[in-house]
């Protein structure tokens, strides 16, 4: 006999058809029907957030077992299902729109339903959609709610994402240092206000970039540290009594156990945690500042490689693709431009994150889905741009030795040499008397040496 394509489930709104073999249930399906993607991403596109939610649910189940508020067999079935999901996340089971009405409730219930259905099937051989003996609300959601579960999961997701992101930033800084040391014997002219200034080495120049990157790593790391304060157990709007006192007392030690760390602690004020997301928004602000610094670096590379004959021509970028469909031999700085565009895109997403603080009315800031998906998207965008820039541009950049040698023997650097030998007033007088004749000024330098 042909198997039915759907099953019928009930919720507070009524009955609804759900795909027969789906691990998600009626509340997930209702969200899918209500919020079509239309080019946006589903929850499945954010594995860090799914993992964070699963880790929160694992913490809740282990705590509820320890406090005897959850039957051991049911709790163990939930834990086994979560471990199976963490080992292999089935992307098609998390189809809800990544941002939606209700402060993220659809994401929370999507995860609750998948865990409950998988636990019932694995441990009790029950059909999908029966929600017995494991129920998504009564058991998986016990002593946690969308408010504190999603907030905590967002913190976990960003902490997890930062580990890889910081490695990419460190590699960028390291590559600047390596390239500086490789070309430390080559001098270039510095510029202030785009006008000629003094001569420096490429080691000097690239060290400034490395320092900028390292400073941003330190700043963001400090903001990430603040995310180890979470409001798990301060569910609904943060008032005490909406989860058990035993759960609240043990939840942090259990979260640290689940995450194999000792850093997690409760937020100082759960009402604050419900009203504000500024701890995460601070990370977005830092990412925006980082992006603007990366744009500055990339634009510098575009200037320095401009030419090949009528521009600065100080550095030579690897030729990675033709620069024009109409002009033969043209090679554009497409890799720095890719990083610029990546950072522009990231800045827009960071601005979306920051907007949510303006619109979190009264007791609950409902826009955390916008916060987390835009922050993760921004980190992905910047990380990809940096990887491409480091691999296909910075690692292979070379100075134009001849052009740089010519540049450092021009008017302003020569006058600086004369000033250092004879003083500012003397150099100024020679410049005036010679009417800027470089040959005459060089003769004065020789006489002064």
PyMOL commands that set and color helices and strands:
alter all, ss='L'
color gray80, all
select helices_A, chain A and resi 26-34+43-45+47-66+72-87+91-93+105-124+136-140+146-182+202-226+245-259+270-275+278-304+334-359+368-392+394-396+401-407+411-422+424-434+438-448
alter helices_A, ss='H'
color red, helices_A
select strands_A, chain A and resi 6-10+15-19+187-192+195-201+229-230+265-266+315-316+398-399
alter strands_A, ss='S'
color yellow, strands_A
deselect
rebuild
show_as cartoon
